[in-house]
Amino acid sequence: MTVPPGRRERKKAATRQKIADTALRLFLERGYDAVGIRDVAAEADVAVTTLFSHFASKEALVFERDDDFEQRLTQAATARAPHEPLIPALRREIHALIRHCTADAAAPIWRMIEESPALREYEDSMRLRHADSLATAIATDLGLPQTTTACRAIARFTIDAYALAREAADPEAAVDEIFRMIEAAWEVTGPTRPGPARPGSARHV
């Protein structure tokens, strides 16, 4: 059973969200480069040190769902049902993330990111970090002692699928198209999940 967060945790989460919401509003109103950390802190009515206790950098204020995104992806691999195949579980999560990021309200944010070299560089490093975390989660789920090349490749393909589909004319169709290729590659090279399979049946991966 999940234990509900205590008062301190709720207050901390509320402060973090307030800072992120304030930063995004200022960035969209004035332009990302025109707004400094002190501007965000003053508008959110928090100390600069408080802001940095929640966000490591100015760029992180824009990608405030970074940790949530990473956690959702890793859990798609590790929290699936015992006999649920890996690739459909990842595809389902990417579909959900794509629906979120292609909503009309997200369009101004992505335009801002595209126009800022600092934000594009941060996003690139974030994607690599997410791919590493997902590769580790896949290896752990499969009971492997270390992350294999196949795990790293599939994780990188999954993260890239999100980025490519986001830019496509039909993001949902793009996700399905990309994951058909990912699934074909995984069927050839992917290790199997440990555990007994039913007699006469193939073990899911």
C-alpha positions in Angstrom: 0.0 0.0 0.0 1.3 3.5 -0.9 1.8 5.7 2.1 0.5 9.2 1.4 3.0 12.0 1.7 3.3 13.9 4.9 2.7 17.6 5.5 6.4 18.5 5.0 6.6 16.5 1.7 3.4 18.1 0.4 4.6 21.6 1.3 7.9 20.9 -0.4 6.2 19.6 -3.6 3.9 22.7 -3.6 6.9 25.0 -3.4 8.6 23.2 -6.2 5.6 23.4 -8.4 5.1 27.1 -7.6 8.7 27.9 -8.6 8.4 25.9 -11.8 5.0 27.5 -12.8 6.4 31.0 -12.1 9.5 30.4 -14.1 7.6 29.0 -17.1 5.2 32.0 -17.0 8.0 34.5 -16.9 10.0 32.7 -19.7 7.0 32.7 -22.0 6.1 36.3 -21.2 9.5 37.9 -21.4 11.7 35.3 -23.2 14.0 32.7 -21.7 17.2 34.7 -22.0 15.6 37.8 -20.6 14.7 36.2 -17.2 17.3 35.4 -14.6 17.2 33.1 -11.6 16.8 36.0 -9.2 13.8 37.2 -11.2 12.1 33.8 -10.8 12.9 33.6 -7.1 11.5 37.1 -6.5 8.3 36.5 -8.4 7.8 33.1 -6.7 8.6 34.8 -3.3 11.3 32.3 -2.4 15.0 32.7 -1.6 17.5 31.9 -4.4 18.9 29.2 -2.2 15.4 27.7 -1.9 15.1 27.7 -5.7 18.4 25.9 -6.1 17.4 23.3 -3.5 14.6 22.3 -5.9 16.3 22.9 -9.3 20.0 22.6 -10.1 20.0 25.1 -13.0 17.9 27.6 -14.9 17.4 25.0 -17.7 16.0 22.5 -15.2 13.1 24.9 -14.5 11.8 24.4 -18.0 12.2 20.6 -17.8 10.6 20.3 -14.4 9.0 16.9 -15.2 12.4 15.5 -16.0 12.5 13.1 -13.0 8.9 12.0 -13.5 9.5 11.3 -17.2 12.6 9.1 -16.3 10.7 7.3 -13.6 7.7 6.5 -15.8 10.0 5.0 -18.5 11.9 2.8 -16.1 8.7 1.6 -14.4 7.3 0.7 -17.8 10.1 -1.8 -18.0 10.3 -3.0 -14.4 6.7 -2.8 -13.2 5.0 -4.6 -16.1 3.2 -7.9 -15.5 5.4 -11.0 -15.4 4.3 -12.2 -18.9 3.9 -8.8 -20.5 6.3 -8.2 -23.4 8.8 -5.4 -22.9 8.4 -3.5 -26.1 4.6 -3.0 -26.0 5.0 -1.8 -22.4 7.5 0.8 -23.6 5.4 1.8 -26.6 2.4 2.4 -24.4 4.3 4.7 -22.1 5.8 6.7 -25.0 2.3 7.0 -26.5 1.1 8.6 -23.1 4.1 10.9 -23.0 3.6 12.0 -26.6 -0.1 12.8 -26.0 1.0 15.0 -23.1 3.8 16.9 -24.9 1.8 17.4 -28.2 -1.1 19.1 -26.4 -1.9 22.6 -27.7 -0.7 24.1 -24.4 2.8 22.6 -24.8 3.4 24.2 -28.3 4.8 27.5 -26.9 7.1 25.7 -24.6 8.6 23.6 -27.4 9.0 26.7 -29.6 11.0 28.3 -26.7 13.2 25.2 -26.4 13.9 25.1 -30.1 14.9 28.8 -30.1 17.4 28.4 -27.2 20.7 26.6 -27.7 21.1 26.2 -23.9 17.7 24.4 -23.6 18.4 22.2 -26.7 21.8 21.2 -25.2 20.1 20.5 -21.8 17.4 18.4 -23.5 20.1 16.4 -25.4 21.9 15.6 -22.2 18.7 14.7 -20.4 17.7 12.3 -23.2 21.1 10.5 -22.8 20.6 10.3 -19.1 17.1 8.9 -19.5 18.4 6.3 -22.0 21.1 5.2 -19.5 18.5 4.8 -16.8 16.2 2.9 -19.0 18.9 0.6 -20.2 19.8 -0.2 -16.6 16.2 -0.8 -15.7 15.8 -3.2 -18.6 18.9 -5.1 -17.7 17.8 -5.3 -14.0 14.3 -6.5 -15.0 15.9 -9.2 -17.2 18.1 -10.3 -14.3 21.3 -9.4 -16.2 24.5 -8.7 -14.2 25.3 -5.7 -16.4 23.7 -3.6 -19.0 24.2 -5.2 -22.5 24.6 -3.5 -25.8 21.1 -4.7 -26.8 19.6 -3.1 -23.6 21.4 0.2 -24.3 20.4 0.2 -28.0 16.7 -0.4 -27.3 16.7 2.2 -24.5 18.3 4.7 -26.9 15.8 3.9 -29.7 12.9 4.3 -27.2 14.1 7.7 -26.1 14.7 8.8 -29.7 11.2 7.5 -30.7 9.8 10.1 -28.3 11.8 12.9 -29.9 11.1 11.9 -33.5 7.4 11.3 -33.0 7.0 14.6 -31.3 8.1 16.4 -34.5 6.0 14.2 -36.8 2.8 15.3 -38.5 1.0 12.4 -36.9 2.9 11.6 -33.7 0.7 8.6 -32.7 1.3 6.9 -36.1 5.0 7.8 -35.9 5.3 6.0 -32.5 3.7 2.9 -33.9 5.9 2.9 -37.0 9.1 3.4 -35.0 8.2 0.7 -32.4 7.5 -1.8 -35.1 11.2 -1.5 -36.0 12.3 -1.5 -32.4 10.2 -4.7 -31.8 11.8 -6.4 -34.8 15.3 -5.6 -33.6 14.5 -6.7 -30.0 13.1 -10.1 -31.2 16.5 -10.7 -32.9 18.9 -9.6 -30.2 17.0 -9.1 -27.0 17.7 -11.5 -24.0 14.7 -13.2 -22.3 13.2 -12.4 -19.0 14.1 -15.0 -16.3 11.4 -17.3 -15.0 9.7 -20.5 -16.2 7.5 -20.4 -19.3 4.4 -22.6 -19.7 5.2 -25.9 -21.6 5.0 -25.4 -25.3 4.9 -21.6 -25.1 7.6 -19.0 -26.0 8.9 -17.0 -23.1 8.0 -13.3 -23.4 10.7 -10.6 -23.4 
